Amino acid sequence: MKETLDFKNIGLRGVKVADTRISDVDGEKGILVYRGFNVTELAQFSTFEEVSFLLLNDHLPTREELKDFQSELISERGVPEAVLKCLKMMPGATGSMDVLQAAIPILASYDPQLREETKEANLKKAVRIIAKLSTLVAAWNRIRKGLEPFPPRPDLTHAGNFLFMLTGFLPDPETARDFDICLILHSEHSFNASTFAGREVASTHAHLYASIAAAIGALSGELHGGANRQVMEMLLEIEEVNRVQSWVSERLQKGGKIMGMGHAVYHTEDPRAAILRRICERMADRFRDRRWCELSKAIEAATQKEFRRLKGKEIYANVDFFSAPVYHMMGIPKDLFTPVFAISRISGWSAHIIEEKFAEAQPKPELYRPDADYIGNYCGLQGCEYIPVEERSS
Ligand SMILES: CC(C)(COP(=O)(O)OP(=O)(O)OC[C@H]1O[C@@H](n2cnc3c(N)ncnc32)[C@H](O)[C@@H]1OP(=O)(O)O)[C@@H](O)C(=O)NCCC(=O)NCCS
């Protein structure tokens, strides 16, 4: 029986559309857990590889399982030459998220298990796509400059290998580990816009790659994953700490947004932002360049002060805010910040798509199909009179 509800919630804020076993966000207390484990602890003790296993398999791996999972990821890092050829045919100015989204269906056509819809096959596909996505992003950075991509290095961690493929230089171990933590922090966040987009597509029984392509499209927007790039643009525009206060006040007074601030779910500090602020601080010390970190902290403080004054409310930095100075110090070009978000969130997306496909959390109608009130033209039940184009006066 079709259930209809007599309330409308524009934007689905606070509406529960499913159960999930993958992660939980407590927006009031500022707590995020992946499969029961607190993200702060995972960031301290775990690795992106281990967290990806956890997200996909619902338990922390044994030593043997982790070794196998790491080997599988390493062996899947290569991207078919034909996919790289397609990237070489794209204009160099193409948006990096568009390139990434376009590469996914091409990659799909090389997956030997593409149409195999068992859970085991989907887990294998997920490993392939997690491994290859970072290779694609790094390869695009080279291809758009007319350069040959650096082949992946099997002796490096997922994080270290990405930084190597991006720059051609071996990252120092501290920077590789800091990037590893960034990957952990961005890898999962419950029913956010891109994850929901991926699950929505998976609910039609589309394959994993089609669902991931949809999620990448959703992530590209500036209100979601695109915010980290906008933060960097803001930092580059403001440039000096002594310009922060006037810039922020003017922006907020004109009704503009301060990117990287505010969150649809957290009404207190985002736990990921707190960790990223600390990474920013220690990178600034390590590189003896405090400029970006000081500028970011000044913008954060000025936004909070102005927000209190104008709206009488608190606002906090979200995950995108301190990622911007951190990625900048790591040498990642700003238009790759959002693709870098994708190479991390790919693990969470894959886990959600598999959960959706195999109704692991709870049985639900197979297809997401919300409703809408029609508020357009209405000419009665017979419909408006159709006048052929040549007889229309206006
Ligand atoms: C993420 C975001 C879309 C959440 O928006 P939201 O759910 O409407 O947030 P709230 O309900 O707490 O917003 C309350 C008020 O603060 C304003 N606000 C929220 N974030 C703001 C920001 N970064 N700059 C200025 N004003 C902001 C809203 O416009 C709203 O104003 P109103 O009461 O006059 O309508 C919003 O904070 C935002 O656009 N942030 C900047 C983009 C960003 O960083 N995105 C990445 C998110 S991880």
PDBQT file of the ligand as one rigid body, heavy atoms in Angstrom, charges set to zero:
ROOT
HETATM    1  C1  LIG A 401      26.688  23.725   4.768  1.00  0.00    +0.000 C 
HETATM    2  C2  LIG A 401      25.511  24.706   4.702  1.00  0.00    +0.000 C 
HETATM    3  C3  LIG A 401      24.884  24.591   3.300  1.00  0.00    +0.000 C 
HETATM    4  C4  LIG A 401      24.501  24.344   5.757  1.00  0.00    +0.000 C 
HETATM    5  O1  LIG A 401      23.485  25.251   5.625  1.00  0.00    +0.000 OA
HETATM    6  P1  LIG A 401      22.188  25.245   6.579  1.00  0.00    +0.000 P 
HETATM    7  O2  LIG A 401      21.780  23.840   6.807  1.00  0.00    +0.000 OA
HETATM    8  O3  LIG A 401      21.213  26.183   5.974  1.00  0.00    +0.000 OA
HETATM    9  O4  LIG A 401      22.784  25.816   7.916  1.00  0.00    +0.000 OA
HETATM   10  P2  LIG A 401      21.987  26.521   9.049  1.00  0.00    +0.000 P 
HETATM   11  O5  LIG A 401      20.565  26.101   9.004  1.00  0.00    +0.000 OA
HETATM   12  O6  LIG A 401      22.757  26.289  10.289  1.00  0.00    +0.000 OA
HETATM   13  O7  LIG A 401      22.087  28.050   8.650  1.00  0.00    +0.000 OA
HETATM   14  C5  LIG A 401      21.598  29.012   9.525  1.00  0.00    +0.000 C 
HETATM   15  C6  LIG A 401      21.834  30.367   8.948  1.00  0.00    +0.000 C 
HETATM   16  O8  LIG A 401      23.225  30.579   8.826  1.00  0.00    +0.000 OA
HETATM   17  C7  LIG A 401      23.570  30.953   7.515  1.00  0.00    +0.000 C 
HETATM   18  N1  LIG A 401      24.843  30.336   7.193  1.00  0.00    +0.000 N 
HETATM   19  C8  LIG A 401      25.165  29.028   7.321  1.00  0.00    +0.000 A 
HETATM   20  N2  LIG A 401      26.411  28.831   6.906  1.00  0.00    +0.000 NA
HETATM   21  C9  LIG A 401      26.894  30.034   6.540  1.00  0.00    +0.000 A 
HETATM   22  C10 LIG A 401      28.132  30.463   6.012  1.00  0.00    +0.000 A 
HETATM   23  N3  LIG A 401      29.108  29.608   5.787  1.00  0.00    +0.000 N 
HETATM   24  N4  LIG A 401      28.293  31.777   5.750  1.00  0.00    +0.000 NA
HETATM   25  C11 LIG A 401      27.311  32.635   5.984  1.00  0.00    +0.000 A 
HETATM   26  N5  LIG A 401      26.095  32.307   6.450  1.00  0.00    +0.000 NA
HETATM   27  C12 LIG A 401      25.903  31.003   6.718  1.00  0.00    +0.000 A 
HETATM   28  C13 LIG A 401      22.444  30.366   6.683  1.00  0.00    +0.000 C 
HETATM   29  O9  LIG A 401      22.353  31.058   5.439  1.00  0.00    +0.000 OA
HETATM   30  C14 LIG A 401      21.260  30.596   7.580  1.00  0.00    +0.000 C 
HETATM   31  O10 LIG A 401      20.900  31.957   7.483  1.00  0.00    +0.000 OA
HETATM   32  P3  LIG A 401      19.373  32.418   7.742  1.00  0.00    +0.000 P 
HETATM   33  O11 LIG A 401      19.048  31.979   9.129  1.00  0.00    +0.000 OA
HETATM   34  O12 LIG A 401      19.439  33.899   7.563  1.00  0.00    +0.000 OA
HETATM   35  O13 LIG A 401      18.564  31.721   6.684  1.00  0.00    +0.000 OA
HETATM   36  C15 LIG A 401      25.981  26.148   4.955  1.00  0.00    +0.000 C 
HETATM   37  O14 LIG A 401      26.545  26.234   6.250  1.00  0.00    +0.000 OA
HETATM   38  C16 LIG A 401      26.944  26.648   3.923  1.00  0.00    +0.000 C 
HETATM   39  O15 LIG A 401      26.533  27.035   2.820  1.00  0.00    +0.000 OA
HETATM   40  N6  LIG A 401      28.257  26.654   4.244  1.00  0.00    +0.000 N 
HETATM   41  C17 LIG A 401      29.245  27.084   3.311  1.00  0.00    +0.000 C 
HETATM   42  C18 LIG A 401      29.501  25.994   2.276  1.00  0.00    +0.000 C 
HETATM   43  C19 LIG A 401      30.287  24.859   2.862  1.00  0.00    +0.000 C 
HETATM   44  O16 LIG A 401      31.255  25.053   3.560  1.00  0.00    +0.000 OA
HETATM   45  N7  LIG A 401      29.876  23.645   2.506  1.00  0.00    +0.000 N 
HETATM   46  C20 LIG A 401      30.525  22.431   2.952  1.00  0.00    +0.000 C 
HETATM   47  C21 LIG A 401      29.677  21.723   3.964  1.00  0.00    +0.000 C 
HETATM   48  S1  LIG A 401      30.539  20.350   4.679  1.00  0.00    +0.000 SA
ENDROOT
TORSDOF 0
